[in-house]
Structures are given as structure tokens and as C-alpha cells.
Amino acid sequence: MEFASRIKKEMTEGIVRAILVDAGYRVIGMGIENVIRETECMTADGYKKLDFPKPMRSLPDFVVMDKDQTEKHFVEVKYRVSWDSKIFDEIEEQVHFYKELVLVYLNSAPSLPENKKPSPGSYLRCCKVRSNNNILEAYLSHHEVMKWTPRAEIGGRNGKWWGLRPIQEVLPKVNETKDDKTLLQAVKALEGILNA
């Protein structure tokens, strides 16, 4: 992985972790880079040669639980320069393995609708993704109506950035009043890196 990409990945995961911890969630790092730290410095070819088993390669970035440990979410964090619904292809195998994930996506250059000022939710959005009868489905907004959408139907309007939800709608302990300030600070902290 290129150095700049590694920095963006680490910063994005760190910001998402900080937002969730600030909201009162317990956040446990799970990705293979957390379990086997030596993989961080490997080339893609070197990593492939080690041929880790599928369950290890598919570990989500985080397990997120409430403080009472009565609910859990597997969370996968992605950073991209723009939105592309092909991200669902990238995580499909992982979704089938874990049955349901929360995809948190940081988009450094969202396309804003007319007269819409950027807000934290313009850059950081998420959705639940599940495997239903071995078909990937994402819980997305269609004309302000939320519904489970099969992967084959995600694209064009159904796969637009604004179909994903603000993080507080998917992980409700992220308090909306506090959230705006926390998310705004998080996005400002990343501003220089996001567009590099």
C-alpha cells in the first residue's frame, strides 16, 4: 500500500473510532492489521503469498458495542476520493461471511446538491449491509424511503451517495447535537489529508 493511502486509511479509521468512542460506544479493533501487526508493512504480493485463511482476511475493521455490551455491530471503514457503489463488490465476500456489517464511508469530494452547504454528513455516511439468501443487500434511501436493496439494483440513482445515511441514523448512540460538533471537528482535522 502506498504511504499516502496508508495515512488516509489510518486517519479515517482513527476518526471513526474517535467519533464512536466519543458517543459512548466500546470500539475493538479487529482488522487483520490489528491482529497481525506485521502485515502493515507488507507489500500486496507479500501479503498474498502468506495466504491467510479467509476468516482472517475478512475481519471487519471494528466490533462496536454499547457500554452494557447488549448490542454489537461489525463495522467496515472505507476512505475514497469520491463515491462509487462498486464498494459493495469489494466488501461482498466479507458481508457473506459476517452476515451483516455497517459500512462507514468517508468521501473526500462529495457532489453537493444545489444550494446545499457542506456539513459533516456530506463527507461521512454509512449504511447497513447484509447477506440475505447469499445476496448482498444494502439498507438505502430511495426517495426518502428506506429499504433493503439487492446489489444488482444498486447503481445509478439507487447507488447514489445520498442514499447512504448520516452515521447517527445507523449508530444511534452518536448523539445528534453532540454529533454535529464532533463530526465537524473530525472532518476539519482530516481536511488537509482528504484532498491530498
Accessible surface in RSA format (square Angstrom, percent):
REM  Atomic radii and reference values for relative SASA: ProtOr
REM  Chains: A
REM  Algorithm: Lee & Richards
REM  Probe-radius: 1.40
REM  Slices: 20
REM RES _ NUM      All-atoms   Total-Side   Main-Chain    Non-polar    All polar
REM                ABS   REL    ABS   REL    ABS   REL    ABS   REL    ABS   REL
RES MET A   1   113.63  58.8  64.18  42.5  49.44 117.7  79.02  67.2  34.61  45.8
RES GLU A   2   131.93  75.7 118.54  89.7  13.39  31.9  50.22  97.1  81.71  66.7
RES PHE A   3   149.10  74.6 140.92  87.3   8.18  21.3 141.42  85.7   7.68  22.0
RES ALA A   4    53.44  49.1  47.21  72.9   6.23  14.2  50.90  71.7   2.54   6.7
RES SER A   5    52.11  44.0  46.58  62.2   5.53  12.7  20.40  43.4  31.71  44.4
RES ARG A   6    66.46  27.9  66.46  33.9   0.00   0.0  28.24  38.6  38.22  23.2
RES ILE A   7    63.12  35.9  62.81  46.8   0.32   0.8  63.12  45.5   0.00   0.0
RES LYS A   8    26.22  12.8  25.32  15.5   0.90   2.1   8.89   8.0  17.33  18.5
RES LYS A   9    49.23  24.0  45.81  28.1   3.41   8.1  46.46  41.8   2.77   3.0
RES GLU A  10    78.33  45.0  71.41  54.0   6.92  16.5  31.82  61.5  46.51  38.0
RES MET A  11    65.50  33.9  62.54  41.4   2.96   7.0  30.85  26.2  34.64  45.9
RES THR A  12     2.56   1.8   2.54   2.6   0.02   0.1   1.74   2.3   0.82   1.2
RES GLU A  13    22.92  13.2  22.75  17.2   0.17   0.4   7.19  13.9  15.74  12.8
RES GLY A  14    35.08  43.3   0.00   N/A  35.08  43.3  29.97  82.2   5.12  11.5
RES ILE A  15    27.22  15.5  26.76  19.9   0.46   1.1  26.81  19.3   0.41   1.1
RES VAL A  16     0.57   0.4   0.57   0.5   0.00   0.0   0.57   0.5   0.00   0.0
RES ARG A  17    81.74  34.3  81.74  41.7   0.00   0.0  32.47  44.4  49.27  29.9
RES ALA A  18    56.53  52.0  46.74  72.1   9.79  22.3  53.58  75.5   2.96   7.8
RES ILE A  19     2.51   1.4   1.34   1.0   1.17   2.8   1.34   1.0   1.17   3.2
RES LEU A  20     0.00   0.0   0.00   0.0   0.00   0.0   0.00   0.0   0.00   0.0
RES VAL A  21    80.48  53.0  71.94  65.1   8.54  20.6  71.94  62.5   8.54  23.2
RES ASP A  22    60.15  42.1  44.05  43.8  16.11  38.1  17.70  41.7  42.45  42.3
RES ALA A  23    22.96  21.1   1.86   2.9  21.10  48.0   7.68  10.8  15.28  40.5
RES GLY A  24    17.46  21.5   0.00   N/A  17.46  21.5  16.33  44.8   1.13   2.5
RES TYR A  25     6.26   2.9   0.01   0.0   6.25  16.3   0.00   0.0   6.26   7.7
RES ARG A  26   105.90  44.5 100.69  51.3   5.22  12.4  26.77  36.6  79.13  48.0
RES VAL A  27    18.78  12.4   0.00   0.0  18.78  45.3   0.00   0.0  18.78  50.9
RES ILE A  28    74.71  42.5  71.70  53.4   3.01   7.3  74.71  53.8   0.00   0.0
RES GLY A  29    23.58  29.1   0.00   N/A  23.58  29.1   3.63  10.0  19.95  44.7
RES MET A  30    43.06  22.3  41.54  27.5   1.53   3.6  22.31  19.0  20.76  27.5
RES GLY A  31     1.64   2.0   0.00   N/A   1.64   2.0   1.64   4.5   0.00   0.0
RES ILE A  32    12.55   7.1  10.85   8.1   1.70   4.1  10.85   7.8   1.70   4.6
RES GLU A  33    48.54  27.9  48.33  36.6   0.22   0.5  17.39  33.6  31.16  25.4
RES ASN A  34    50.22  34.6  35.04  33.9  15.19  36.6   6.49  15.6  43.73  42.3
RES VAL A  35    88.32  58.1  57.91  52.4  30.42  73.3  63.53  55.2  24.79  67.2
RES ILE A  36    45.83  26.1  43.40  32.3   2.43   5.9  45.83  33.0   0.00   0.0
RES ARG A  37   142.72  59.9 136.88  69.8   5.84  13.9  55.76  76.2  86.96  52.7
RES GLU A  38   122.82  70.5 117.00  88.5   5.83  13.9  66.80 129.2  56.03  45.7
RES THR A  39    12.44   8.8   2.61   2.6   9.83  23.4   2.61   3.5   9.83  14.9
RES GLU A  40    61.77  35.5  55.89  42.3   5.89  14.0  17.95  34.7  43.83  35.8
RES CYS A  41   107.97  81.7  79.63  88.8  28.34  66.6  41.02 103.9  66.95  72.2
RES MET A  42    53.90  27.9  38.60  25.5  15.29  36.4  44.24  37.6   9.66  12.8
RES THR A  43    91.26  64.9  86.02  87.2   5.24  12.5  80.00 107.5  11.25  17.0
RES ALA A  44    63.34  58.2  52.31  80.7  11.03  25.1  59.88  84.3   3.47   9.2
RES ASP A  45    95.91  67.2  93.56  93.1   2.35   5.6  22.03  51.9  73.88  73.7
RES GLY A  46    21.23  26.2   0.00   N/A  21.23  26.2  19.13  52.5   2.11   4.7
RES TYR A  47    54.71  25.5  53.41  30.4   1.30   3.4  48.55  36.5   6.16   7.6
RES LYS A  48   149.26  72.8 131.14  80.5  18.12  43.1  86.00  77.4  63.26  67.4
RES LYS A  49   174.61  85.2 141.75  87.0  32.86  78.2  95.04  85.5  79.57  84.8
RES LEU A  50    93.11  51.9  70.95  50.8  22.16  55.7  73.09  51.3  20.02  53.9
RES ASP A  51   108.69  76.1  91.80  91.4  16.89  39.9  23.93  56.3  84.77  84.5
RES PHE A  52    29.70  14.9  27.64  17.1   2.06   5.4  28.69  17.4   1.01   2.9
RES PRO A  53    76.27  55.6  65.96  60.1  10.32  37.5  76.27  63.0   0.00   0.0
RES LYS A  54    94.10  45.9  90.12  55.3   3.98   9.5  39.28  35.4  54.82  58.4
RES PRO A  55    59.93  43.7  59.87  54.6   0.06   0.2  59.87  49.4   0.06   0.4
RES MET A  56    52.76  27.3  52.26  34.6   0.50   1.2  34.44  29.3  18.32  24.3
RES ARG A  57   103.70  43.5  77.95  39.7  25.75  61.3  26.92  36.8  76.78  46.5
RES SER A  58     6.26   5.3   2.60   3.5   3.66   8.4   3.66   7.8   2.60   3.6
RES LEU A  59    33.88  18.9  25.07  17.9   8.81  22.2  25.07  17.6   8.81  23.7
RES PRO A  60     0.00   0.0   0.00   0.0   0.00   0.0   0.00   0.0   0.00   0.0
RES ASP A  61    11.28   7.9  10.81  10.8   0.48   1.1   0.94   2.2  10.34  10.3
RES PHE A  62     4.36   2.2   4.36   2.7   0.00   0.0   4.36   2.6   0.00   0.0
RES VAL A  63    17.51  11.5  17.51  15.9   0.00   0.0  17.51  15.2   0.00   0.0
RES VAL A  64     0.00   0.0   0.00   0.0   0.00   0.0   0.00   0.0   0.00   0.0
RES MET A  65    40.65  21.0  40.65  26.9   0.00   0.0  19.68  16.7  20.97  27.8
RES ASP A  66     9.16   6.4   9.16   9.1   0.00   0.0   0.63   1.5   8.54   8.5
RES LYS A  67   131.75  64.3 123.51  75.8   8.23  19.6  68.51  61.7  63.24  67.4
RES ASP A  68   117.55  82.3  92.47  92.0  25.08  59.3  20.61  48.5  96.94  96.7
RES GLN A  69   102.82  57.5  75.61  55.3  27.21  64.8  14.57  31.0  88.24  66.9
RES THR A  70   111.24  79.1  72.42  73.4  38.82  92.5  67.67  90.9  43.57  65.9
RES GLU A  71    60.40  34.7  51.16  38.7   9.24  22.0  31.98  61.9  28.42  23.2
RES LYS A  72   119.07  58.1 101.80  62.5  17.26  41.1  58.87  53.0  60.19  64.1
RES HIS A  73    28.00  15.3  23.03  16.0   4.98  12.7  22.50  23.2   5.50   6.4
RES PHE A  74    37.74  18.9  35.37  21.9   2.37   6.2  35.37  21.4   2.37   6.8
RES VAL A  75     0.00   0.0   0.00   0.0   0.00   0.0   0.00   0.0   0.00   0.0
RES GLU A  76    12.55   7.2  12.55   9.5   0.00   0.0   0.00   0.0  12.55  10.2
RES VAL A  77     8.82   5.8   0.83   0.7   7.99  19.3   0.83   0.7   7.99  21.7
RES LYS A  78    42.02  20.5  39.93  24.5   2.09   5.0   6.42   5.8  35.60  37.9
RES TYR A  79    27.19  12.7  18.25  10.4   8.94  23.3  18.25  13.7   8.94  11.0
RES ARG A  80    78.19  32.8  76.32  38.9   1.87   4.5  35.13  48.0  43.06  26.1
RES VAL A  81    92.06  60.6  88.78  80.4   3.28   7.9  88.78  77.1   3.28   8.9
RES SER A  82    61.56  52.0  57.98  77.4   3.59   8.3  26.66  56.8  34.90  48.9
RES TRP A  83    41.30  16.6  18.82   9.1  22.48  52.8  18.40   9.8  22.90  37.2
RES ASP A  84    68.80  48.2  64.42  64.1   4.38  10.4  28.28  66.6  40.52  40.4
RES SER A  85    17.71  15.0  14.73  19.7   2.98   6.9   1.10   2.3  16.61  23.3
RES LYS A  86   132.57  64.7 132.15  81.1   0.41   1.0  76.56  68.9  56.00  59.7
RES ILE A  87     3.03   1.7   1.58   1.2   1.45   3.5   1.96   1.4   1.07   2.9
RES PHE A  88     0.07   0.0   0.07   0.0   0.00   0.0   0.07   0.0   0.00   0.0
RES ASP A  89    75.94  53.2  58.81  58.5  17.12  40.5  28.29  66.6  47.65  47.5
RES GLU A  90   105.95  60.8  68.08  51.5  37.87  90.2  42.90  83.0  63.05  51.5
RES ILE A  91     1.48   0.8   1.07   0.8   0.42   1.0   1.48   1.1   0.00   0.0
RES GLU A  92    56.14  32.2  56.14  42.5   0.00   0.0  11.36  22.0  44.79  36.6
RES GLU A  93    88.12  50.6  80.69  61.0   7.43  17.7  32.23  62.3  55.89  45.6
RES GLN A  94    19.25  10.8  18.11  13.2   1.13   2.7   8.47  18.0  10.78   8.2
RES VAL A  95     0.00   0.0   0.00   0.0   0.00   0.0   0.00   0.0   0.00   0.0
RES HIS A  96    36.94  20.2  33.65  23.4   3.29   8.4  30.86  31.8   6.08   7.1
RES PHE A  97    86.06  43.1  62.94  39.0  23.12  60.2  69.53  42.2  16.53  47.3
RES TYR A  98    38.23  17.8  24.96  14.2  13.27  34.5  23.19  17.4  15.04  18.5
RES LYS A  99   130.62  63.7 128.42  78.8   2.20   5.2  89.90  80.9  40.72  43.4
RES GLU A 100    70.80  40.6  66.49  50.3   4.31  10.3  23.33  45.1  47.46  38.8
RES LEU A 101     0.75   0.4   0.00   0.0   0.75   1.9   0.75   0.5   0.00   0.0
RES VAL A 102     2.51   1.7   2.51   2.3   0.00   0.0   2.51   2.2   0.00   0.0
RES LEU A 103     0.06   0.0   0.05   0.0   0.01   0.0   0.06   0.0   0.00   0.0
RES VAL A 104     0.14   0.1   0.14   0.1   0.00   0.0   0.14   0.1   0.00   0.0
RES TYR A 105     0.50   0.2   0.50   0.3   0.00   0.0   0.00   0.0   0.50   0.6
RES LEU A 106     3.39   1.9   3.39   2.4   0.00   0.0   3.39   2.4   0.00   0.0
RES ASN A 107     2.53   1.7   2.53   2.4   0.00   0.0   0.00   0.0   2.53   2.4
RES SER A 108     6.55   5.5   0.72   1.0   5.83  13.4   0.00   0.0   6.55   9.2
RES ALA A 109    55.53  51.1  37.71  58.2  17.82  40.5  43.82  61.7  11.71  31.0
RES PRO A 110    20.01  14.6   5.08   4.6  14.93  54.3   5.32   4.4  14.69  91.3
RES SER A 111    94.83  80.1  79.68 106.3  15.15  34.9  52.73 112.3  42.10  59.0
RES LEU A 112    62.11  34.6  35.10  25.1  27.01  67.9  35.47  24.9  26.64  71.7
RES PRO A 113    63.84  46.5  48.04  43.8  15.80  57.4  60.86  50.2   2.98  18.5
RES GLU A 114   163.98  94.1 136.67 103.4  27.31  65.0  60.85 117.7 103.13  84.2
RES ASN A 115   155.75 107.4 107.66 104.0  48.09 115.8  42.00 101.1 113.74 109.9
RES LYS A 116    88.71  43.3  73.86  45.3  14.86  35.4  28.92  26.0  59.79  63.7
RES LYS A 117   174.18  85.0 163.51 100.3  10.67  25.4 107.30  96.6  66.88  71.2
RES PRO A 118    78.67  57.3  56.58  51.6  22.09  80.3  56.76  46.9  21.91 136.2
RES SER A 119    47.23  39.9  43.00  57.4   4.23   9.7  36.14  77.0  11.08  15.5
RES PRO A 120    12.16   8.9  11.68  10.6   0.48   1.7  12.09  10.0   0.07   0.4
RES GLY A 121    12.95  16.0   0.00   N/A  12.95  16.0   9.53  26.2   3.42   7.7
RES SER A 122     0.30   0.3   0.00   0.0   0.30   0.7   0.00   0.0   0.30   0.4
RES TYR A 123    47.63  22.2  47.63  27.1   0.00   0.0  15.96  12.0  31.67  39.0
RES LEU A 124     3.01   1.7   2.81   2.0   0.20   0.5   2.81   2.0   0.20   0.5
RES ARG A 125    16.98   7.1  16.98   8.7   0.00   0.0   0.00   0.0  16.98  10.3
RES CYS A 126     0.00   0.0   0.00   0.0   0.00   0.0   0.00   0.0   0.00   0.0
RES CYS A 127     0.49   0.4   0.00   0.0   0.49   1.2   0.49   1.2   0.00   0.0
RES LYS A 128    62.20  30.3  61.33  37.6   0.87   2.1  14.99  13.5  47.21  50.3
RES VAL A 129     0.00   0.0   0.00   0.0   0.00   0.0   0.00   0.0   0.00   0.0
RES ARG A 130    65.08  27.3  65.08  33.2   0.00   0.0  12.21  16.7  52.87  32.0
RES SER A 131    20.01  16.9   3.30   4.4  16.71  38.5   0.07   0.1  19.94  27.9
RES ASN A 132    55.89  38.5  50.22  48.5   5.66  13.6   5.85  14.1  50.04  48.4
RES ASN A 133   136.22  93.9 102.95  99.5  33.27  80.1  33.86  81.5 102.36  98.9
RES ASN A 134   114.85  79.2  96.79  93.5  18.06  43.5  27.51  66.2  87.34  84.4
RES ILE A 135    92.71  52.8  90.20  67.2   2.51   6.0  92.71  66.8   0.00   0.0
RES LEU A 136     1.24   0.7   0.00   0.0   1.24   3.1   0.00   0.0   1.24   3.3
RES GLU A 137    18.65  10.7  18.65  14.1   0.00   0.0   0.00   0.0  18.65  15.2
RES ALA A 138     0.00   0.0   0.00   0.0   0.00   0.0   0.00   0.0   0.00   0.0
RES TYR A 139    77.70  36.3  76.94  43.8   0.75   2.0  42.29  31.8  35.40  43.6
RES LEU A 140     0.85   0.5   0.85   0.6   0.00   0.0   0.85   0.6   0.00   0.0
RES SER A 141    14.00  11.8   5.15   6.9   8.85  20.4   0.95   2.0  13.05  18.3
RES HIS A 142    21.88  12.0  15.42  10.7   6.46  16.5  16.40  16.9   5.48   6.4
RES HIS A 143   132.11  72.2 104.85  72.9  27.26  69.7  78.25  80.6  53.86  62.7
RES GLU A 144   149.59  85.9 122.66  92.8  26.93  64.1  58.33 112.8  91.26  74.5
RES VAL A 145    95.09  62.6  91.92  83.2   3.16   7.6  95.09  82.6   0.00   0.0
RES MET A 146    59.76  30.9  40.65  26.9  19.12  45.5  39.51  33.6  20.26  26.8
RES LYS A 147    95.28  46.5  91.64  56.2   3.64   8.7  45.96  41.4  49.32  52.5
RES TRP A 148    66.78  26.8  49.74  24.1  17.04  40.0  35.44  18.9  31.34  50.8
RES THR A 149     0.06   0.0   0.06   0.1   0.00   0.0   0.06   0.1   0.00   0.0
RES PRO A 150    38.79  28.3  38.79  35.4   0.00   0.0  38.79  32.0   0.00   0.0
RES ARG A 151    40.83  17.1  39.56  20.2   1.27   3.0  21.99  30.1  18.84  11.4
RES ALA A 152   104.49  96.1  60.23  92.9  44.27 100.7  72.39 101.9  32.10  85.0
RES GLU A 153    91.62  52.6  78.23  59.2  13.39  31.9  37.91  73.3  53.71  43.9
RES ILE A 154     9.74   5.5   0.00   0.0   9.74  23.5   0.50   0.4   9.24  25.1
RES GLY A 155    30.47  37.6   0.00   N/A  30.47  37.6  23.65  64.9   6.81  15.3
RES GLY A 156    63.65  78.5   0.00   N/A  63.65  78.5  41.52 113.9  22.13  49.6
RES ARG A 157   154.85  65.0 137.83  70.3  17.02  40.5  59.05  80.7  95.80  58.1
RES ASN A 158    48.36  33.4  46.30  44.7   2.06   5.0   1.45   3.5  46.91  45.3
RES GLY A 159     4.22   5.2   0.00   N/A   4.22   5.2   1.63   4.5   2.58   5.8
RES LYS A 160   111.45  54.4 107.88  66.2   3.57   8.5  57.10  51.4  54.35  57.9
RES TRP A 161    11.74   4.7  10.06   4.9   1.68   4.0  10.06   5.4   1.68   2.7
RES TRP A 162    63.67  25.6  55.75  27.0   7.92  18.6  53.16  28.3  10.52  17.1
RES GLY A 163     7.00   8.6   0.00   N/A   7.00   8.6   5.23  14.3   1.77   4.0
RES LEU A 164     0.22   0.1   0.22   0.2   0.00   0.0   0.22   0.2   0.00   0.0
RES ARG A 165    36.54  15.3  36.54  18.6   0.00   0.0   4.53   6.2  32.01  19.4
RES PRO A 166    23.23  16.9  23.02  21.0   0.21   0.7  23.23  19.2   0.00   0.0
RES ILE A 167     0.47   0.3   0.17   0.1   0.30   0.7   0.17   0.1   0.30   0.8
RES GLN A 168    29.90  16.7  23.08  16.9   6.82  16.2   6.28  13.4  23.62  17.9
RES GLU A 169   100.48  57.7  66.46  50.3  34.02  81.0  35.52  68.7  64.96  53.0
RES VAL A 170    14.27   9.4   7.85   7.1   6.42  15.5  10.30   8.9   3.98  10.8
RES LEU A 171     0.00   0.0   0.00   0.0   0.00   0.0   0.00   0.0   0.00   0.0
RES PRO A 172    92.42  67.4  72.74  66.3  19.68  71.6  73.39  60.6  19.03 118.3
RES LYS A 173    84.54  41.2  70.59  43.3  13.95  33.2  44.79  40.3  39.75  42.3
RES VAL A 174     4.81   3.2   3.36   3.0   1.44   3.5   3.45   3.0   1.36   3.7
RES ASN A 175    81.18  56.0  72.75  70.3   8.43  20.3  19.52  47.0  61.66  59.6
RES GLU A 176   112.56  64.6 106.56  80.6   6.00  14.3  28.71  55.5  83.85  68.5
RES THR A 177   120.84  85.9 104.86 106.3  15.97  38.1  77.41 104.0  43.43  65.6
RES LYS A 178    99.09  48.3  91.76  56.3   7.33  17.5  66.68  60.0  32.40  34.5
RES ASP A 179     2.48   1.7   0.66   0.7   1.82   4.3   1.64   3.9   0.84   0.8
RES ASP A 180    77.95  54.6  77.16  76.8   0.79   1.9  25.94  61.0  52.01  51.9
RES LYS A 181   138.52  67.6 132.98  81.6   5.54  13.2  81.30  73.2  57.22  60.9
RES THR A 182    24.25  17.2  22.60  22.9   1.65   3.9  16.72  22.5   7.53  11.4
RES LEU A 183     3.50   1.9   3.50   2.5   0.00   0.0   3.50   2.5   0.00   0.0
RES LEU A 184    79.17  44.1  79.17  56.6   0.00   0.0  79.17  55.6   0.00   0.0
RES GLN A 185   103.49  57.9  97.07  70.9   6.42  15.3  40.75  86.7  62.74  47.6
RES ALA A 186     8.92   8.2   4.65   7.2   4.27   9.7   8.78  12.4   0.14   0.4
RES VAL A 187    11.90   7.8  11.87  10.7   0.03   0.1  11.90  10.3   0.00   0.0
RES LYS A 188   129.81  63.3 115.83  71.1  13.98  33.3  64.76  58.3  65.05  69.3
RES ALA A 189    65.86  60.6  33.40  51.5  32.46  73.8  46.30  65.2  19.55  51.8
RES LEU A 190     1.38   0.8   1.38   1.0   0.00   0.0   1.38   1.0   0.00   0.0
RES GLU A 191   100.02  57.4  98.41  74.5   1.61   3.8  27.03  52.3  72.99  59.6
RES GLY A 192    64.15  79.1   0.00   N/A  64.15  79.1  46.09 126.5  18.06  40.5
RES ILE A 193    48.00  27.3  46.82  34.9   1.18   2.8  47.78  34.4   0.22   0.6
RES LEU A 194     5.01   2.8   4.05   2.9   0.95   2.4   4.05   2.8   0.95   2.6
RES ASN A 195   108.65  74.9  73.39  70.9  35.26  84.9  36.48  87.8  72.17  69.8
RES ALA A 196    91.49  84.1  40.76  62.9  50.74 115.4  77.93 109.7  13.56  35.9
END  Absolute sums over single chains surface
CHAIN  1 A    10716.7       8860.7       1855.9       5767.6       4949.0
END  Absolute sums over all chains
TOTAL         10716.7       8860.7       1855.9       5767.6       4949.0
